[in-house]
C-alpha cells in the first residue's frame, strides 16, 4: 500500500462543454475505458496514476481517501462522474493471480442527460494552464469478428461440475454455489475493441456497458451505487430464457416467478446483500417479493435494495463489504469459494468481480462483471497476429438444480457477448 506522503498531488479541472453525441469515440481503440447506461456515459484516456493489487489485504477505500485529500479539484459542474474520478476492475477471488486494477485517467469525457463535460487530471509536473480542451476523436476501425471455442470446462465437464456442486449441497458443505464455464478465442491484432463496446451498449441499453483494463461487457446486475448518501443495489438471481413468441414469453416469466428452486436461489442472494449493507446504513429496505426483470435474451428474478449511509462509507467501502455476493459465489461465502476453486479448472480473473468508478465524494456506480469477455491486451505484442480472449457464464446451483438445465442457462447467458463478438 502506498503511503499517503508518497501519493501525488493531483490537479483536477472539469468544465462543461457542448453536447457530445458519441462519448465512446474519445476512448482508446486498443484499450477502451468506458462506462454507460441509458445514454449516460463516461470515456477516459491516459493514466495519471494507478493502484494494482494481487491477493488480499489492500484497503482501496483508504488509499482513495488519501489521494483525494491531497488533490486540488476545480469542478463547477458537480454532476455524478465529474471532478476526480477513477475506474476499477477487481478480481473475483482474492487468491486470483489476475491483478485488481484501479486507475485514475488523464482525461475524461462525460455525458449525463443533456449535459456534457470534460475533465483533465494532471500530475504535479504536468499541470497545463487554461481550461481543458476536448481531445481528438479516434476514428472507428474496421469491423471484425472473433474465433471462439470450448475452454477448460466443456459442456459435459460442466454438467459433471454441477453434479459435484449438488453433492456438496447434499452433504451440507454449502447451501448454494455458483459455477461457471468458459469459452476461449481471439480477435485479430489491431482490432478496435470499441466496436464490441458499442454493440453491447446499443443492444443492452438498460445494462451497465463497461470497458476497463481489458474486460468488456454489459452487466444487468448493479453491485452498488452511492449518490449523496443514498445507496442502492439490484440483486439478480434466478434465470429463465425468453420465449420464442409472446405466449411462450409469458409462460417463461410465470414459470420463473413461481419456481421454488429459483425463489430459494434468489433469497440467498438478497440476504447476503442485506447482511453486508446493514453495518454501513441507518435505514435499509428491500421489496418483500422479487420482480421479473425482462432483458433481450432472459428473464431474471430481481430485488432492488435502497438505504441511507452512515459513518461516511464510500462506494469502495461498500464494494469491499459486498463482494462476493451469493449471486456470484454462493452461501456460505467462504465455503462456496473453496468449492468453486475445486470444481472450476480456471481462474475467473475479473469475471463476476466488481467493475465501476468512484469520485472524490466517495460516490460511484459499480456493477458485477457479467456478460463479458476478458482480453489479454499484451497477447498481441509478442509477434502473434491475434489478441487472446476468454469469456465466462455461470449458474446458481441449489438443491433441486438439474445439470442439463444449468448448462442451458449458461448458453443463454453467453448470448450477449458471443453475439457481439460475432
C-alpha positions, -999 to +999 in steps of 0.1 A: +000+000+000+013+034-010+020+057+020-001+090+020+031+111+017+041+092-014+009+099-033+010+126-059-009+160-055-032+157-085-048+188-100-083+183-114-102+207-137-137+200-150-155+222-175-189+219-192-187+215-230-212+215-258-232+184-263-211+153-270-231+128-292-206+099-292-187+097-260-172+063-268-153+079-298-129+095-272-118+062-258-087+043-269-094+018-297-069-007-284-078-004-247-110+015-242-120+028-208-158+033-208-189+032-187-225+038-198-262+031-191-294+046-206-275+072-226-253+085-197-216+078-204-180+082-193-150+077-216-114+080-203-080+080-218-044+083-205-034+075-169-024+098-142-017+070-117-029+035-108-031+011-080-026-026-087-033-054-062-027-091-063-041-110-034-060-099-003-050-072+023-053-039+003-076-012+016-086+005-016-110+028+001-083+042+024-059+047-005-086+066-024-094+089+005-057+097+010-053+105-027-084+127-027-073+146+004-041+158-015-059+167-047-068+202-059-102+199-076-119+226-097-153+213-106-181+238-111-202+212-130-208+189-100-226+160-117-220+123-110-188+114-127-172+149-128-141+160-109-116+135-097-126+100-108-111+065-110-121+034-128-117-001-113-119-037-123-113-061-094-106-098-094-134-122-084-112-143-060-088-126-035-064-155-043-065-148-080-033-144-100-051-117-120-044-082-107-072-060-095-066-026-112-077+009-101-068+037-125-070+075-124-072+086-161-057+118-175-088+129-195-125+120-190-153+130-214-188+125-199-224+130-206-254+128-182-288+137-195-284+168-217-251+180-202-216+171-213-182+178-197-145+174-199-121+166-170-084+169-171-064+153-143-027+163-141+003+152-122+023+180-104+050+182-131+024+181-159-001+209-150-014+227-180-026+263-180-062+273-190-093+252-194-091+217-207-097+211-244-115+181-259-091+156-273-093+144-309-117+116-315-102+084-328-120+071-360-135+037-356-115+008-371-128-018-394-154-044-383-140-077-371-152-110-356-138-134-330-130-170-331-145-189-301-144-224-289-147-245-257-124-236-228-111-255-199-147-267-189-166-281-219-204-287-217-201-323-205-175-314-179-196-285-167-225-308-160-201-330-141-191-299-121-228-292-114-232-327-100-202-321-078-219-289-065-251-309-058-231-334-039-216-306-017-251-292-011-264-327-001-236-331+025-243-296+039-210-281+028-229-252+011-265-242+005-258-226-029-228-224-052-224-205-085-205-225-111-192-210-143-178-224-175-156-207-201-151-201-238-117-191-253-108-174-285-091-144-301-097-114-323-073-101-349-044-080-337-052-043-340-089-047-336-108-016-325-124-030-293-148-001-291-168-020-318-176-046-291-184-019-265-208-001-289-225-034-299-232-042-262-242-006-252-267-004-281-280-039-277-284-038-239-291-001-231-306-010-196-274-028-186-241-013-175-219-013-206-183-012-194-147-015-206-119-013-180-084-026-185-093-053-210-126-066-196-156-056-217-192-065-211-228-054-204-239-063-169-275-064-158-265-065-121-258-035-100-234-043-072-239-009-055-244+027-064-238+056-040-251+091-046-254+118-020-256+095+010-281+071-007-270+036-015-289+013-040-283-022-053-301-046-076-299-083-068-303-107-096-306-145-091-329-169-108-329-170-146-351-182-175-346-178-212-371-157-231-398-174-251-399-177-289-432-158-291-455-137-268-473-167-253-441-186-247-426-154-232-455-150-207-453-187-198-415-185-192-419-154-170-447-170-149-427-203-145-397-183-132-418-162-108-434-194-093-403-216-093-395-227-057-359-235-068-353-201-083-370-183-054-347-201-030-316-192-051-328-155-051-334-154-014-298-164-006-285-136-028-308-109-013-299-120+023-262-118+016-265-082+002-287-070+031-263-085+057-233-068+041-250-034+038-266-032+073-234-022+092-230+008+068-266+021+067-290+038+091-320+027+070-323-002+046-352-016+027-359-043+001-391-054-015-407-085+001-410-103-032-388-102-063-400-088-096-393-103-130-367-083-150-371-086-187-339-084-208-335-090-245-324-127-240-335-137-205-358-131-175-342-126-141-357-126-106-347-091-093-349-072-060-340-036-056-324-025-023-321+011-010-307+026+021-291+057+037-254+056+045-240+062+080-204+067+091-191+082+059-187+049+040-178+053+003-187+033-027-154+015-024-161+005+012-194-010+002-178-028-027-154-044-003-182-053+021-205-068-006-182-088-028-186-116-035-224-118-031-243-151-030-255-142-066-220-149-080-203-171-053-228-189-031-237-195+005-218-196+029-193-174+010-160-189+022-172-225+017-186-216-017-153-200-028-134-231-017-158-253-037-155-231-068-117-234-066-121-272-066-147-275-093-137-248-118-104-256-136-096-220-143-090-186-126-121-165-132-099-134-133-122-104-132-153-122-143-180-118-116-158-092-098-167-056-092-163-031-121-171+006-120-160+041-110-157+063-079-154+100-074-139+123-048-170+123-027-170+086-025-200+083-048-199+059-077-215+032-097-203-004-095-217-035-114-208-072-112-187-080-143-211-104-161-219-110-198-183-101-206-150-111-223-115-106-209-089-096-234-052-103-230-041-069-242-004-080-241-011-111-261-006-095-295+027-078-286+048-109-289+046-111-326+013-130-328-014-118-350-043-121-325-055-109-292-065-138-269-098-136-250-118-156-225-155-154-217-174-169-188-210-176-179-224-192-147-254-205-130-265-208-094-267-243-081-291-251-052-309-283-041-331-295-070-309-280-097-307-300-129-272-302-146-287-300-181-309-271-173-280-252-157-259-258-188-288-243-209-288-213-186-251-207-193-257-209-230-284-182-227-261-160-206-233-164-232-255-150-259-249-112-254-212-114-255-210-142-282-234-123-305-215-091-300-181-108-307-196-121-339 
